[in-house]
Amino acid sequence: MSTFKQIDTPNAPTAIGPYSQGFIANGTLYASGQIPIDPATGELVPGGITEQTEQVMRNVDAILKEAGLTPDRVVKTTCYLTSMEHFASFNTIYSDYFAPHNHFPARSCIAVKELPKGALVEVEILGLV
């Protein structure tokens, strides 16, 4: 029998559209893309790609924790940047997040024209429960 559980935590931003923060289905966590919104204020964090990526990874971490997971359970990420000029700075913060777990999931990184609320970065994850 299939099992489904919606993920909803106040430690990550509420959805800005008709979607959930994440969903567990049949042993897999599907987390919606996270942009650099501070969950306490509902606003985009000030600063550039470094500050925005740090907030995105905090949001991702909050969703993982709510699902009872740690970063070493992430098997795939899809990352969106508004400019590949941000690639190196993004990689530094991204690496800092996963390196303590000695784990780097499969990844796609895609340049897009724009992201919601003027964000510079968005990250979505798939994890194993």
C-alpha positions as CSV (number, residue, x, y, z in Angstrom):
1,M,0.0,0.0,0.0
2,S,1.2,3.5,-0.8
3,T,2.0,5.9,1.9
4,F,1.8,9.7,1.6
5,K,2.7,12.5,4.1
6,Q,2.7,16.2,3.5
7,I,5.7,18.1,4.9
8,D,4.8,21.4,6.6
9,T,7.2,23.2,8.9
10,P,7.2,26.8,10.1
11,N,11.0,26.7,9.8
12,A,10.8,27.0,6.0
13,P,8.9,29.5,4.0
14,T,5.2,28.9,3.4
15,A,4.4,28.2,-0.2
16,I,3.9,31.2,-2.4
17,G,1.6,29.3,-4.7
18,P,-0.7,26.3,-4.8
19,Y,1.9,23.7,-3.7
20,S,3.3,22.2,-0.5
21,Q,6.8,22.5,1.0
22,G,7.3,18.8,0.4
23,F,5.7,15.4,0.2
24,I,6.8,11.9,1.2
25,A,5.5,9.2,-1.1
26,N,6.6,5.6,-1.0
27,G,9.8,6.3,0.8
28,T,10.9,9.3,-1.2
29,L,10.9,12.9,-0.1
30,Y,9.9,15.3,-2.9
31,A,10.7,18.9,-1.7
32,S,9.5,21.9,-3.6
33,G,12.1,24.3,-4.9
34,Q,13.3,26.6,-2.2
35,I,14.1,30.2,-2.8
36,P,15.8,32.5,-0.3
37,I,12.8,33.6,1.7
38,D,13.3,34.1,5.4
39,P,10.5,32.0,7.0
40,A,10.3,34.5,9.9
41,T,9.6,37.5,7.7
42,G,8.2,36.0,4.5
43,E,10.6,38.2,2.6
44,L,13.6,37.6,0.3
45,V,16.8,37.9,2.3
46,P,19.0,40.9,1.5
47,G,22.3,40.4,-0.2
48,G,23.8,38.6,-3.2
49,I,24.2,35.0,-4.2
50,T,26.1,34.0,-1.1
51,E,23.5,35.2,1.3
52,Q,20.7,33.9,-0.8
53,T,22.2,30.4,-1.2
54,E,22.8,30.2,2.6
55,Q,19.1,30.9,3.2
56,V,18.0,28.4,0.5
57,M,20.1,25.7,2.2
58,R,18.7,26.6,5.6
59,N,15.2,26.2,4.1
60,V,16.2,22.9,2.5
61,D,17.6,21.7,5.9
62,A,14.4,22.7,7.7
63,I,12.3,20.6,5.3
64,L,14.7,17.6,5.7
65,K,14.5,17.9,9.5
66,E,10.7,18.0,9.4
67,A,10.8,14.8,7.2
68,G,13.2,13.2,9.8
69,L,16.1,13.2,7.3
70,T,19.6,14.5,7.2
71,P,21.5,15.8,4.1
72,D,23.2,12.4,3.5
73,R,19.7,11.1,2.5
74,V,19.4,13.5,-0.4
75,V,19.9,11.7,-3.7
76,K,19.3,14.4,-6.3
77,T,19.1,18.2,-6.4
78,T,18.0,20.5,-9.1
79,C,19.4,23.9,-8.9
80,Y,18.4,27.0,-10.7
81,L,20.5,30.1,-11.1
82,T,19.6,33.4,-12.8
83,S,23.2,33.7,-14.0
84,M,26.0,31.2,-14.4
85,E,28.2,34.0,-13.2
86,H,26.9,32.9,-9.8
87,F,28.0,29.3,-10.3
88,A,31.3,29.4,-8.3
89,S,29.8,31.3,-5.3
90,F,26.8,29.0,-5.3
91,N,29.0,25.9,-5.4
92,T,31.0,27.1,-2.4
93,I,27.9,27.4,-0.2
94,Y,26.3,24.2,-1.6
95,S,29.5,22.3,-1.0
96,D,29.8,23.6,2.6
97,Y,26.3,22.3,3.2
98,F,26.9,18.7,2.0
99,A,30.7,18.3,2.8
100,P,30.3,17.6,6.5
101,H,28.2,14.6,5.6
102,N,30.8,13.4,3.0
103,H,28.0,13.2,0.6
104,F,27.3,15.0,-2.7
105,P,24.0,14.0,-4.4
106,A,23.5,13.8,-8.1
107,R,22.7,17.3,-9.4
108,S,21.5,19.4,-12.3
109,C,22.2,23.1,-12.4
110,I,20.2,25.2,-14.8
111,A,20.4,28.8,-15.8
112,V,17.0,30.5,-16.0
113,K,15.8,33.9,-17.0
114,E,14.2,34.7,-13.7
115,L,12.9,33.2,-10.5
116,P,9.9,34.1,-8.2
117,K,10.3,37.3,-6.1
118,G,13.5,38.2,-7.9
119,A,15.5,35.4,-6.3
120,L,18.9,34.6,-7.7
121,V,18.8,30.9,-6.8
122,E,16.4,28.0,-6.2
123,V,17.1,24.4,-5.1
124,E,14.7,21.4,-5.0
125,I,15.6,18.1,-3.6
126,L,14.8,14.4,-3.7
127,G,15.6,12.3,-0.6
128,L,15.2,8.8,0.6
129,V,13.3,8.1,3.8
